[in-house]
């Protein structure tokens, strides 16, 4: 009796932990503003670009930051944001903004080179 109760409790605990401990996605899409964006892994090194965060004087932060590419599972649009500073990813400078920009493609040149529309 005690063995079956222990096995039952273990199974229920594991089942509930997989349901409630699902990894939260806190990356908000720059287009639809929903937390559905996932990081797109690339083999290339992370690109570096100006931060782009709008400051109080209505100018943009020009500190160079590494960027991560995201794709929204809901609206299927691409955006990119500043990579967070970690021990594995140290960055120079004092900028700590978590700015995210919409990824807009240049349709006129037919090269589809991405450029930023700062938001």
N, C-alpha and C positions, 0 to 999 in steps of 0.2 A: 504494500500500500504506500509506504513512504517513497519507494523508488519510483512508482508511477507518478506520484504527486511532484516529485523533484523533476522528472523528465518533462512533465506537463508545464511546470513553472518555467523551466529553461526554454522550451519551445515558444511559449507565449512571450517571454521576455525578448527573445531574439526576433520574433515576428514584429512585436511592437517597436523595438528599437530600429528596425529597418524602415518602418513606416514613418516614425517621428523624427528620426535622426537623418533624414534625407538632407543632403547638402543644399543649403539655401543659396539662391542665386541673387546676389545683391547688385549685380551690374545692370544699371538702368539704361535702356535704349535711348539714344539721343533723339530719335524720331518719335516713337510712340509713348515714351516716358514710362514704360512698363519694365519690371525687372525680369526680362526674358533674354537678355543678351548673353551670349557665350563667347569665350575667347577663341579666335581662329589661330591655330598653331601653324607657324610657317618654319621652313628650314632656314630662311634668311635671318640675319640678326635683326633685332628690333630697330625700327627707324628712329631717328632723332629729329625733332622739330620743335619750334617754339611752343611754349605751354599753351597759350591761347585763352587763359582765364581772364574774364573781364574784370578789371580793377575798379575801385571806387571812383577814380577820375575818368572813367569810361575809356581807358586805354587797355590794351591787351598785354598780359605778362609775356615778355620776350625771353624768359629763361629757357635754355635748351633742355628738353626732357625726352626720355625714351618713351615711345608710344606702343601701345598694344592694340591689335585689331580685333573688333567684335562684330558678330552677326546676330541679329535679333531673330529668335525663333518664331515670333509672332508676325512682325511686318516684313521680315526677310531683308531689311536694310542693313548696310554696313556703317559702322562708326568706329572712331578710335579715340582712345583716351590716354592720359598720362599713366605710365607704369608706376606702381607703388614702389617706394624705396624699400629694399630688403637687404639682408646680408649678402645674398647671392647677386643682387642687382644694385650695387651702390651707384649713386649719381652725384655729380658735383653740383654745387649751388645750394641756395637756401629755399628754393621754390617747393612748396608742399601742396600745391593746388591739385585737386582731383578733377581737372577739366576734361570734358568729353566733347568731341566735335563730330558733326555729320560728315560722312564720306560722300563726296559728290564727284561724279565722273565727268570728264571733259568729253562731251559728245561731238563737239565741232571738229576736233582733230582726228576723231575715230581711233585714237590711241588708247583711250580709256585710262589715261594717267590720273590717279586720284589727286584731288586738291581739296583744301579745307574750306568749309563754310563755318566760320566761328560762330558759336551760339552763346 
